[in-house]
Amino acid sequence: MDNTSGVGVLDKAALVLSALESGPATLAGLVAATGLARPTAHRLAVALEHHRLVTRDMQGRFILGPRLAELSAAAGEDRLLATAGPVLTHLRDVTGESAQLYRRQGEMRICVAAAERLSGLRDTVPVGSTLPMKAGSAAQVLLAWEEPERLHRGLQGARFTATALSGVRRRGWAQSIGEREPGVASVSAPVRGPSNRVVAAVSVSGPIERLTRHPGRLHAQAIIEAANRLTEALRRG
C-alpha cells in the first residue's frame, strides 16, 4: 500500500511519529529510521514538540508526546459517556447526592455527564458546564497525575497545594470543602484509560451540612467503586 498522502510535510511528520513508536530516539536515530535529511528531521521533531505530539526524555532523546495520549483518550469518550449514565445514577442513589463526570479541556474542566439529586438542597452542575481547574476535588484529581511541568503550571493560582495533590495520589481520591463554591463539599476519584492515564474524574457534591467537613469519610469508597467501573468499561472497549 502507498504510504504517501500527497501532502509531503504530513507524510514526513508521520514518519517521525512512526519512528518514535518503537521508543526514544536521538536526532541521529530519527535520521536513520526515517531516511529524512538531518535538518528536516530536526525541524519536524521540534515542530511536533511545540504541539506536544513529541517531547524529550531525561537524556534529551525524542519520545512520543502527551498530546497523543489526550487524543487517544478523547477517542474513547463515546464509550465513557455510554457507560457513565447508569454508573452516575447508581452513585447518586447510593450517596444521596448529585454525581458528575468531568473531563479536562485545556485550562478548564467540563461536566460531560451528571445525575442530579432528585429533591431537596443540592449542588446542580448542568452537563456542558465549564469550571476552573484551580478549585474543587475534580480539578485536584484531573491535575494530580499530570506530568511535572503541567502540574506545576496548574498549581499557579490554585486553591490547593502540591502537598494536597501528593495526598490525592496516595489515597486515590480527593475532597474539597468550600473550595469551588462556599457551602459546597465534594469528593472525586480518577477514571483511567487503557494506558492507565487519568482521563476523567467522577464526583459527588452537595451542601457541607450533609457531606460534613470530611466528605471523603462518607463517600470515598462509593466514588472509587464508580470510577473503577468506568475504568473497566474503557479497558474492555
C-alpha atoms as an extended CHARMM CRD file, in Angstrom:
* protein
*
       237  EXT
         1         1  MET       CA              0.0000000000        0.0000000000        0.0000000000  PROA      1               0.0000000000
         2         2  ASP       CA              1.2500000000        3.5130000000       -0.8330000000  PROA      2               0.0000000000
         3         3  ASN       CA              2.1320000000        5.2950000000        2.4370000000  PROA      3               0.0000000000
         4         4  THR       CA              2.1950000000        8.7780000000        0.8960000000  PROA      4               0.0000000000
         5         5  SER       CA             -0.8110000000       11.0740000000        1.0460000000  PROA      5               0.0000000000
         6         6  GLY       CA              0.4860000000       13.6410000000       -1.4010000000  PROA      6               0.0000000000
         7         7  VAL       CA              0.9640000000       16.1860000000        1.4060000000  PROA      7               0.0000000000
         8         8  GLY       CA              4.7120000000       15.9360000000        1.8390000000  PROA      8               0.0000000000
         9         9  VAL       CA              5.1250000000       17.6460000000        5.2170000000  PROA      9               0.0000000000
        10        10  LEU       CA              2.4200000000       15.4800000000        6.7960000000  PROA      10              0.0000000000
        11        11  ASP       CA              3.9330000000       12.3170000000        5.3650000000  PROA      11              0.0000000000
        12        12  LYS       CA              7.3070000000       13.2550000000        6.8490000000  PROA      12              0.0000000000
        13        13  ALA       CA              5.7810000000       14.1320000000       10.2390000000  PROA      13              0.0000000000
        14        14  ALA       CA              4.0380000000       10.7380000000       10.2180000000  PROA      14              0.0000000000
        15        15  LEU       CA              7.4110000000        9.0900000000        9.5240000000  PROA      15              0.0000000000
        16        16  VAL       CA              8.8630000000       10.7910000000       12.6270000000  PROA      16              0.0000000000
        17        17  LEU       CA              5.9500000000        9.6860000000       14.8370000000  PROA      17              0.0000000000
        18        18  SER       CA              6.1240000000        6.1240000000       13.4800000000  PROA      18              0.0000000000
        19        19  ALA       CA              9.8670000000        6.0100000000       14.1930000000  PROA      19              0.0000000000
        20        20  LEU       CA              9.2370000000        7.0400000000       17.8120000000  PROA      20              0.0000000000
        21        21  GLU       CA              6.5940000000        4.3310000000       18.2410000000  PROA      21              0.0000000000
        22        22  SER       CA              9.3860000000        1.8380000000       18.9390000000  PROA      22              0.0000000000
        23        23  GLY       CA             10.9600000000        4.0110000000       21.6630000000  PROA      23              0.0000000000
        24        24  PRO       CA             13.1910000000        7.0470000000       22.3430000000  PROA      24              0.0000000000
        25        25  ALA       CA             15.4400000000        8.2850000000       19.5320000000  PROA      25              0.0000000000
        26        26  THR       CA             18.2440000000       10.8100000000       19.2130000000  PROA      26              0.0000000000
        27        27  LEU       CA             18.2580000000       13.0940000000       16.1810000000  PROA      27              0.0000000000
        28        28  ALA       CA             20.7460000000       10.7240000000       14.5180000000  PROA      28              0.0000000000
        29        29  GLY       CA             18.3780000000        7.8390000000       15.3070000000  PROA      29              0.0000000000
        30        30  LEU       CA             15.4740000000        9.6890000000       13.7120000000  PROA      30              0.0000000000
        31        31  VAL       CA             17.5300000000       10.3820000000       10.5880000000  PROA      31              0.0000000000
        32        32  ALA       CA             18.4870000000        6.6930000000       10.3370000000  PROA      32              0.0000000000
        33        33  ALA       CA             14.9270000000        5.4520000000       10.9490000000  PROA      33              0.0000000000
        34        34  THR       CA             13.1310000000        7.8630000000        8.6120000000  PROA      34              0.0000000000
        35        35  GLY       CA             15.6660000000        8.4780000000        5.8540000000  PROA      35              0.0000000000
        36        36  LEU       CA             14.9990000000       12.2040000000        6.1860000000  PROA      36              0.0000000000
        37        37  ALA       CA             17.7640000000       14.7780000000        5.8740000000  PROA      37              0.0000000000
        38        38  ARG       CA             19.1090000000       15.8120000000        9.2810000000  PROA      38              0.0000000000
        39        39  PRO       CA             17.8280000000       19.4560000000        9.0880000000  PROA      39              0.0000000000
        40        40  THR       CA             14.3740000000       18.2260000000        8.0050000000  PROA      40              0.0000000000
        41        41  ALA       CA             14.1610000000       15.6200000000       10.7750000000  PROA      41              0.0000000000
        42        42  HSD       CA             15.2190000000       18.2220000000       13.3390000000  PROA      42              0.0000000000
        43        43  ARG       CA             12.7620000000       20.8660000000       12.0790000000  PROA      43              0.0000000000
        44        44  LEU       CA              9.8490000000       18.4060000000       12.1160000000  PROA      44              0.0000000000
        45        45  ALA       CA             10.6930000000       16.9600000000       15.5430000000  PROA      45              0.0000000000
        46        46  VAL       CA             10.9070000000       20.4480000000       17.0740000000  PROA      46              0.0000000000
        47        47  ALA       CA              7.6290000000       21.4960000000       15.4020000000  PROA      47              0.0000000000
        48        48  LEU       CA              5.9160000000       18.3380000000       16.7060000000  PROA      48              0.0000000000
        49        49  GLU       CA              7.3790000000       19.0810000000       20.1430000000  PROA      49              0.0000000000
        50        50  HSD       CA              5.7700000000       22.5380000000       20.0250000000  PROA      50              0.0000000000
        51        51  HSD       CA              2.3810000000       20.8400000000       19.6100000000  PROA      51              0.0000000000
        52        52  ARG       CA              3.1710000000       18.2880000000       22.3840000000  PROA      52              0.0000000000
        53        53  LEU       CA              2.9730000000       15.4230000000       19.8630000000  PROA      53              0.0000000000
        54        54  VAL       CA              6.6500000000       14.8170000000       20.6310000000  PROA      54              0.0000000000
        55        55  THR       CA              8.5760000000       15.5390000000       23.8370000000  PROA      55              0.0000000000
        56        56  ARG       CA             12.0130000000       14.7050000000       25.2700000000  PROA      56              0.0000000000
        57        57  ASP       CA             13.1150000000       12.2340000000       27.9140000000  PROA      57              0.0000000000
        58        58  MET       CA             15.6700000000       12.9020000000       30.6700000000  PROA      58              0.0000000000
        59        59  GLN       CA             18.5120000000       12.1630000000       28.2360000000  PROA      59              0.0000000000
        60        60  GLY       CA             17.1780000000       14.6940000000       25.7230000000  PROA      60              0.0000000000
        61        61  ARG       CA             16.0140000000       11.9910000000       23.2960000000  PROA      61              0.0000000000
        62        62  PHE       CA             12.7890000000       12.4640000000       21.3410000000  PROA      62              0.0000000000
        63        63  ILE       CA              9.7820000000       10.4260000000       22.5360000000  PROA      63              0.0000000000
        64        64  LEU       CA              6.0600000000       10.4170000000       21.7460000000  PROA      64              0.0000000000
        65        65  GLY       CA              4.3510000000       13.3450000000       23.4950000000  PROA      65              0.0000000000
        66        66  PRO       CA              1.4240000000       13.6250000000       25.9140000000  PROA      66              0.0000000000
        67        67  ARG       CA             -0.9220000000       15.1490000000       23.3300000000  PROA      67              0.0000000000
        68        68  LEU       CA             -1.1840000000       11.7370000000       21.6520000000  PROA      68              0.0000000000
        69        69  ALA       CA             -2.4850000000       10.2140000000       24.8950000000  PROA      69              0.0000000000
        70        70  GLU       CA             -5.0210000000       13.0390000000       25.1940000000  PROA      70              0.0000000000
        71        71  LEU       CA             -6.2730000000       12.4650000000       21.6510000000  PROA      71              0.0000000000
        72        72  SER       CA             -6.4820000000        8.7370000000       22.3080000000  PROA      72              0.0000000000
        73        73  ALA       CA             -8.4860000000        9.4210000000       25.4640000000  PROA      73              0.0000000000
        74        74  ALA       CA            -10.8670000000       11.7070000000       23.5460000000  PROA      74              0.0000000000
        75        75  ALA       CA            -11.4420000000        8.9120000000       21.0210000000  PROA      75              0.0000000000
        76        76  GLY       CA            -12.6970000000        6.7670000000       23.9020000000  PROA      76              0.0000000000
        77        77  GLU       CA            -15.1400000000        9.4340000000       25.0800000000  PROA      77              0.0000000000
        78        78  ASP       CA            -18.1930000000        7.8280000000       23.4360000000  PROA      78              0.0000000000
        79        79  ARG       CA            -17.5450000000        4.6080000000       25.3830000000  PROA      79              0.0000000000
        80        80  LEU       CA            -17.0870000000        6.6140000000       28.5590000000  PROA      80              0.0000000000
        81        81  LEU       CA            -20.3440000000        8.5330000000       28.1040000000  PROA      81              0.0000000000
        82        82  ALA       CA            -22.2890000000        5.4010000000       27.1680000000  PROA      82              0.0000000000
        83        83  THR       CA            -21.2890000000        3.8040000000       30.4830000000  PROA      83              0.0000000000
        84        84  ALA       CA            -21.4630000000        6.9600000000       32.5930000000  PROA      84              0.0000000000
        85        85  GLY       CA            -25.2580000000        7.2860000000       32.7550000000  PROA      85              0.0000000000
        86        86  PRO       CA            -26.0610000000        4.1500000000       34.7720000000  PROA      86              0.0000000000
        87        87  VAL       CA            -22.8730000000        4.4260000000       36.8670000000  PROA      87              0.0000000000
        88        88  LEU       CA            -23.6430000000        8.0240000000       37.9160000000  PROA      88              0.0000000000
        89        89  THR       CA            -27.2940000000        7.1840000000       38.6020000000  PROA      89              0.0000000000
        90        90  HSD       CA            -26.2180000000        4.3360000000       40.8780000000  PROA      90              0.0000000000
        91        91  LEU       CA            -23.6790000000        6.5960000000       42.5950000000  PROA      91              0.0000000000
        92        92  ARG       CA            -26.3630000000        9.2380000000       43.1850000000  PROA      92              0.0000000000
        93        93  ASP       CA            -28.7240000000        6.6310000000       44.6240000000  PROA      93              0.0000000000
        94        94  VAL       CA            -26.0450000000        5.1560000000       46.9160000000  PROA      94              0.0000000000
        95        95  THR       CA            -24.7850000000        8.5020000000       48.2390000000  PROA      95              0.0000000000
        96        96  GLY       CA            -27.9890000000       10.5500000000       48.0450000000  PROA      96              0.0000000000
        97        97  GLU       CA            -26.0100000000       13.3670000000       46.3840000000  PROA      97              0.0000000000
        98        98  SER       CA            -25.6190000000       14.7720000000       42.8690000000  PROA      98              0.0000000000
        99        99  ALA       CA            -22.9930000000       12.8970000000       40.8230000000  PROA      99              0.0000000000
       100       100  GLN       CA            -20.9200000000       14.2810000000       37.9360000000  PROA      100             0.0000000000
       101       101  LEU       CA            -18.2710000000       13.2220000000       35.4320000000  PROA      101             0.0000000000
       102       102  TYR       CA            -15.6390000000       15.7990000000       34.4370000000  PROA      102             0.0000000000
       103       103  ARG       CA            -13.0320000000       15.8660000000       31.6960000000  PROA      103             0.0000000000
       104       104  ARG       CA            -10.2000000000       18.3330000000       31.3310000000  PROA      104             0.0000000000
       105       105  GLN       CA            -10.3350000000       20.6990000000       28.3710000000  PROA      105             0.0000000000
       106       106  GLY       CA             -7.2990000000       22.9700000000       28.2800000000  PROA      106             0.0000000000
       107       107  GLU       CA             -7.2430000000       25.0610000000       31.4470000000  PROA      107             0.0000000000
       108       108  MET       CA            -10.8760000000       24.2560000000       32.2800000000  PROA      108             0.0000000000
       109       109  ARG       CA            -12.8440000000       21.1540000000       33.1800000000  PROA      109             0.0000000000
       110       110  ILE       CA            -16.1550000000       20.3510000000       31.5830000000  PROA      110             0.0000000000
       111       111  CYS       CA            -19.0780000000       18.3870000000       33.0510000000  PROA      111             0.0000000000
       112       112  VAL       CA            -19.7740000000       15.7090000000       30.4270000000  PROA      112             0.0000000000
       113       113  ALA       CA            -22.4020000000       13.7060000000       32.3650000000  PROA      113             0.0000000000
       114       114  ALA       CA            -24.4290000000       14.1480000000       35.5500000000  PROA      114             0.0000000000
       115       115  ALA       CA            -27.1270000000       12.5760000000       37.7280000000  PROA      115             0.0000000000
       116       116  GLU       CA            -28.8450000000       15.1410000000       39.9430000000  PROA      116             0.0000000000
       117       117  ARG       CA            -30.2090000000       14.5330000000       43.4330000000  PROA      117             0.0000000000
       118       118  LEU       CA            -33.9590000000       14.3500000000       42.8980000000  PROA      118             0.0000000000
       119       119  SER       CA            -35.1410000000       16.6660000000       45.6760000000  PROA      119             0.0000000000
       120       120  GLY       CA            -34.0210000000       18.9760000000       48.4480000000  PROA      120             0.0000000000
       121       121  LEU       CA            -30.9280000000       21.1620000000       48.6150000000  PROA      121             0.0000000000
       122       122  ARG       CA            -28.4050000000       20.0140000000       46.0230000000  PROA      122             0.0000000000
       123       123  ASP       CA            -25.3880000000       21.1030000000       44.0130000000  PROA      123             0.0000000000
       124       124  THR       CA            -26.5360000000       21.3370000000       40.3950000000  PROA      124             0.0000000000
       125       125  VAL       CA            -23.8690000000       21.2550000000       37.6760000000  PROA      125             0.0000000000
       126       126  PRO       CA            -25.5430000000       21.0960000000       34.2430000000  PROA      126             0.0000000000
       127       127  VAL       CA            -23.9350000000       18.9590000000       31.5350000000  PROA      127             0.0000000000
       128       128  GLY       CA            -21.7410000000       21.2060000000       29.4080000000  PROA      128             0.0000000000
       129       129  SER       CA            -20.7780000000       23.4880000000       32.3100000000  PROA      129             0.0000000000
       130       130  THR       CA            -17.1490000000       24.5920000000       32.3060000000  PROA      130             0.0000000000
       131       131  LEU       CA            -15.4660000000       25.0550000000       35.6700000000  PROA      131             0.0000000000
       132       132  PRO       CA            -11.9420000000       26.2000000000       36.5460000000  PROA      132             0.0000000000
       133       133  MET       CA             -9.0440000000       23.8040000000       37.1030000000  PROA      133             0.0000000000
       134       134  LYS       CA             -7.9810000000       25.8900000000       40.1220000000  PROA      134             0.0000000000
       135       135  ALA       CA            -10.5150000000       24.6630000000       42.7020000000  PROA      135             0.0000000000
       136       136  GLY       CA            -12.6130000000       21.6310000000       43.6230000000  PROA      136             0.0000000000
       137       137  SER       CA            -11.9150000000       17.9470000000       44.1640000000  PROA      137             0.0000000000
       138       138  ALA       CA            -12.3990000000       17.0520000000       40.4660000000  PROA      138             0.0000000000
       139       139  ALA       CA             -9.7780000000       19.6470000000       39.4890000000  PROA      139             0.0000000000
       140       140  GLN       CA             -7.3980000000       18.0900000000       42.0390000000  PROA      140             0.0000000000
       141       141  VAL       CA             -7.9170000000       14.6220000000       40.5500000000  PROA      141             0.0000000000
       142       142  LEU       CA             -7.5080000000       15.8170000000       36.9470000000  PROA      142             0.0000000000
       143       143  LEU       CA             -4.2510000000       17.5830000000       37.8480000000  PROA      143             0.0000000000
       144       144  ALA       CA             -2.6680000000       15.2320000000       40.4180000000  PROA      144             0.0000000000
       145       145  TRP       CA             -1.2650000000       12.6800000000       37.9270000000  PROA      145             0.0000000000
       146       146  GLU       CA             -0.1810000000       15.1680000000       35.2430000000  PROA      146             0.0000000000
       147       147  GLU       CA              3.4040000000       15.3950000000       34.0010000000  PROA      147             0.0000000000
       148       148  PRO       CA              5.5140000000       17.5590000000       36.3790000000  PROA      148             0.0000000000
       149       149  GLU       CA              5.7120000000       20.6740000000       34.2000000000  PROA      149             0.0000000000
       150       150  ARG       CA              1.9520000000       20.7580000000       33.5890000000  PROA      150             0.0000000000
       151       151  LEU       CA              1.2580000000       20.0060000000       37.2490000000  PROA      151             0.0000000000
       152       152  HSD       CA              3.5000000000       22.8700000000       38.3650000000  PROA      152             0.0000000000
       153       153  ARG       CA              1.7860000000       25.2340000000       35.9270000000  PROA      153             0.0000000000
       154       154  GLY       CA             -1.6510000000       24.0840000000       37.0980000000  PROA      154             0.0000000000
       155       155  LEU       CA             -0.8160000000       24.8470000000       40.7260000000  PROA      155             0.0000000000
       156       156  GLN       CA             -0.2210000000       28.5310000000       39.9880000000  PROA      156             0.0000000000
       157       157  GLY       CA             -3.1740000000       30.3930000000       41.4760000000  PROA      157             0.0000000000
       158       158  ALA       CA             -4.8690000000       27.1710000000       42.6230000000  PROA      158             0.0000000000
       159       159  ARG       CA             -6.8490000000       26.8740000000       45.8660000000  PROA      159             0.0000000000
       160       160  PHE       CA             -4.9590000000       23.6380000000       46.6550000000  PROA      160             0.0000000000
       161       161  THR       CA             -1.2470000000       22.8550000000       47.0940000000  PROA      161             0.0000000000
       162       162  ALA       CA              1.3240000000       20.3690000000       45.7960000000  PROA      162             0.0000000000
       163       163  THR       CA              1.1470000000       18.6740000000       49.2160000000  PROA      163             0.0000000000
       164       164  ALA       CA             -2.6120000000       18.2330000000       48.8200000000  PROA      164             0.0000000000
       165       165  LEU       CA             -2.1070000000       16.6330000000       45.3830000000  PROA      165             0.0000000000
       166       166  SER       CA              0.5170000000       14.3040000000       46.8420000000  PROA      166             0.0000000000
       167       167  GLY       CA             -2.1610000000       13.1580000000       49.3050000000  PROA      167             0.0000000000
       168       168  VAL       CA             -4.6210000000       12.6680000000       46.4330000000  PROA      168             0.0000000000
       169       169  ARG       CA             -2.1440000000       10.3840000000       44.6220000000  PROA      169             0.0000000000
       170       170  ARG       CA             -1.5030000000        8.4220000000       47.8210000000  PROA      170             0.0000000000
       171       171  ARG       CA             -5.1950000000        7.9400000000       48.7240000000  PROA      171             0.0000000000
       172       172  GLY       CA             -6.5680000000        7.6440000000       45.2100000000  PROA      172             0.0000000000
       173       173  TRP       CA             -9.3140000000       10.2520000000       45.8090000000  PROA      173             0.0000000000
       174       174  ALA       CA             -9.7260000000       13.9670000000       46.5690000000  PROA      174             0.0000000000
       175       175  GLN       CA            -12.0900000000       16.0490000000       48.6560000000  PROA      175             0.0000000000
       176       176  SER       CA            -12.8550000000       19.7470000000       48.8200000000  PROA      176             0.0000000000
       177       177  ILE       CA            -14.7890000000       21.8300000000       51.3450000000  PROA      177             0.0000000000
       178       178  GLY       CA            -15.9940000000       25.2300000000       50.1440000000  PROA      178             0.0000000000
       179       179  GLU       CA            -13.1300000000       25.3520000000       47.6340000000  PROA      179             0.0000000000
       180       180  ARG       CA            -15.0580000000       25.8720000000       44.3880000000  PROA      180             0.0000000000
       181       181  GLU       CA            -18.1650000000       27.4100000000       45.9360000000  PROA      181             0.0000000000
       182       182  PRO       CA            -18.9460000000       28.4370000000       49.5280000000  PROA      182             0.0000000000
       183       183  GLY       CA            -21.0600000000       25.8880000000       51.3640000000  PROA      183             0.0000000000
       184       184  VAL       CA            -20.4070000000       23.0900000000       48.8470000000  PROA      184             0.0000000000
       185       185  ALA       CA            -18.3100000000       19.9770000000       49.5090000000  PROA      185             0.0000000000
       186       186  SER       CA            -17.2820000000       17.2840000000       47.0450000000  PROA      186             0.0000000000
       187       187  VAL       CA            -15.3560000000       14.0360000000       46.6710000000  PROA      187             0.0000000000
       188       188  SER       CA            -13.7770000000       12.8030000000       43.4170000000  PROA      188             0.0000000000
       189       189  ALA       CA            -11.8030000000        9.8260000000       42.0840000000  PROA      189             0.0000000000
       190       190  PRO       CA             -9.9170000000        9.2420000000       38.8100000000  PROA      190             0.0000000000
       191       191  VAL       CA            -11.1550000000        7.3330000000       35.7700000000  PROA      191             0.0000000000
       192       192  ARG       CA             -8.2590000000        5.8210000000       33.8090000000  PROA      192             0.0000000000
       193       193  GLY       CA             -7.9960000000        4.9380000000       30.1450000000  PROA      193             0.0000000000
       194       194  PRO       CA             -6.4010000000        1.8000000000       28.6580000000  PROA      194             0.0000000000
       195       195  SER       CA             -2.9020000000        3.3180000000       29.0400000000  PROA      195             0.0000000000
       196       196  ASN       CA             -3.6100000000        3.9550000000       32.7720000000  PROA      196             0.0000000000
       197       197  ARG       CA             -3.6780000000        7.7200000000       32.1780000000  PROA      197             0.0000000000
       198       198  VAL       CA             -6.3060000000        9.7090000000       34.0950000000  PROA      198             0.0000000000
       199       199  VAL       CA             -8.9270000000       10.7180000000       31.5040000000  PROA      199             0.0000000000
       200       200  ALA       CA            -11.8050000000       11.8750000000       33.7320000000  PROA      200             0.0000000000
       201       201  ALA       CA            -12.8980000000       12.4830000000       37.3080000000  PROA      201             0.0000000000
       202       202  VAL       CA            -16.1140000000       11.1380000000       38.8290000000  PROA      202             0.0000000000
       203       203  SER       CA            -17.5400000000       13.2410000000       41.6810000000  PROA      203             0.0000000000
       204       204  VAL       CA            -20.3470000000       13.6910000000       44.1460000000  PROA      204             0.0000000000
       205       205  SER       CA            -21.1380000000       17.1260000000       45.5060000000  PROA      205             0.0000000000
       206       206  GLY       CA            -23.6140000000       18.6990000000       47.8850000000  PROA      206             0.0000000000
       207       207  PRO       CA            -24.0160000000       21.0230000000       50.8440000000  PROA      207             0.0000000000
       208       208  ILE       CA            -21.3990000000       20.8400000000       53.6050000000  PROA      208             0.0000000000
       209       209  GLU       CA            -24.2590000000       20.3970000000       56.1010000000  PROA      209             0.0000000000
       210       210  ARG       CA            -24.8660000000       16.8970000000       54.6770000000  PROA      210             0.0000000000
       211       211  LEU       CA            -21.4120000000       15.9530000000       53.4060000000  PROA      211             0.0000000000
       212       212  THR       CA            -19.7330000000       17.3550000000       56.5610000000  PROA      212             0.0000000000
       213       213  ARG       CA            -16.1980000000       18.7660000000       56.6270000000  PROA      213             0.0000000000
       214       214  HSD       CA            -14.8490000000       15.2400000000       55.9870000000  PROA      214             0.0000000000
       215       215  PRO       CA            -16.8450000000       14.1560000000       52.9000000000  PROA      215             0.0000000000
       216       216  GLY       CA            -14.2780000000       11.5270000000       51.9420000000  PROA      216             0.0000000000
       217       217  ARG       CA            -15.0880000000        9.5260000000       55.0670000000  PROA      217             0.0000000000
       218       218  LEU       CA            -18.7070000000        9.2920000000       53.9370000000  PROA      218             0.0000000000
       219       219  HSD       CA            -18.3870000000        8.7570000000       50.2060000000  PROA      219             0.0000000000
       220       220  ALA       CA            -14.8280000000        7.9500000000       49.0440000000  PROA      220             0.0000000000
       221       221  GLN       CA            -15.4780000000        4.2090000000       48.8160000000  PROA      221             0.0000000000
       222       222  ALA       CA            -18.6020000000        4.5880000000       46.6690000000  PROA      222             0.0000000000
       223       223  ILE       CA            -16.8530000000        7.0710000000       44.3680000000  PROA      223             0.0000000000
       224       224  ILE       CA            -13.7950000000        4.8550000000       43.9580000000  PROA      224             0.0000000000
       225       225  GLU       CA            -16.0860000000        1.9410000000       43.0290000000  PROA      225             0.0000000000
       226       226  ALA       CA            -17.8920000000        4.1050000000       40.4370000000  PROA      226             0.0000000000
       227       227  ALA       CA            -14.5800000000        5.3150000000       38.9810000000  PROA      227             0.0000000000
       228       228  ASN       CA            -13.3280000000        1.7210000000       38.7930000000  PROA      228             0.0000000000
       229       229  ARG       CA            -16.4670000000        0.6450000000       36.9130000000  PROA      229             0.0000000000
       230       230  LEU       CA            -15.8720000000        3.3710000000       34.3180000000  PROA      230             0.0000000000
       231       231  THR       CA            -12.1820000000        2.4660000000       34.0730000000  PROA      231             0.0000000000
       232       232  GLU       CA            -13.1090000000       -1.2010000000       33.4700000000  PROA      232             0.0000000000
       233       233  ALA       CA            -15.5510000000       -0.1770000000       30.7140000000  PROA      233             0.0000000000
       234       234  LEU       CA            -12.8360000000        1.8040000000       28.9190000000  PROA      234             0.0000000000
       235       235  ARG       CA            -10.3690000000       -1.0560000000       29.1780000000  PROA      235             0.0000000000
       236       236  ARG       CA            -12.8810000000       -3.5700000000       27.8570000000  PROA      236             0.0000000000
       237       237  GLY       CA            -13.5500000000       -1.2440000000       24.9480000000  PROA      237             0.0000000000
